[in-house]
């Protein structure tokens, strides 16, 4: 499992996790698209924006390896702002390639592209 050095492990001052510490012995958790409803709490929305900002600061528009990124946190963006960068895509692989869909990400989280100080 690739560890993304310099990537924030969580949203500062919260328990919103962005990365995992070690690979699971029975394999990676599956990345599943999670529905974001309009009534989500502001803290959840801040965590999504901060995670997107961290992804953009670390990887930009280039494809990246899932590595130690948290599957649950990726799920909130998967299928919209973060998409598979390979075909076939294995959602249970630490080596799976992902990519930011910049147009959708900028539309969904404009604040994530305004600053690099989210960590």
C-alpha positions, -999 to +999 in steps of 0.1 A: +000+000+000+014+033-010+014+060+017+009+095+005+035+115+024+024+150+033-013+142+029-033+152+060-044+123+081-076+140+092-094+173+093-077+193+121-096+194+153-121+167+143-124+129+139-130+131+102-103+107+089-086+111+055-060+083+056-055+049+071-024+039+090-019+004+077-032-020+051-059-044+062-049-081+063-080-092+044-077-065+017-088-029+011-123-017+019-144-013-012-148+023-024-186+028-028-203+060-040-222+075-011-252+098-015-247+134-003-281+147+008-288+184+011-294+182+048-259+171+057-243+188+087-220+217+080-191+198+096-196+170+071-196+195+043-164+211+056-147+177+058-157+170+021-143+203+010-111+199+030-106+164+016-111+177-019-087+206-013-061+181+000-065+158-030-061+188-054-031+201-036-014+167-035-023+153-070-038+181-091-054+168-124-031+138-126-042+102-119-032+089-084-030+056-066-056+051-039-030+039-014-037+048+021-067+072+014-097+063+035-124+044+015-152+060+035-140+095+029-134+087-008-170+074-011-185+108-004-168+120-036-165+088-057-184+087-090-187+125-091-156+145-081-133+115-080-136+089-107-117+058-118-087+065-139-084+029-153-106+003-169-113-022-155-114-005-120-110-026-088-127-007-059-110-031-034-074-025-045-049-003-028-032+001-062-064+013-080-059+045-100-083+075-094-085+109-108-102+142-099-130+152-123-119+189-122-150+205-137-174+187-113-150+192-083-147+230-090-185+232-093-192+212-061-164+226-040-152+260-053-137+268-019-114+238-022-096+254-051-092+289-034-068+279-007-041+253+001-044+257+039-069+230+048-047+206+068 
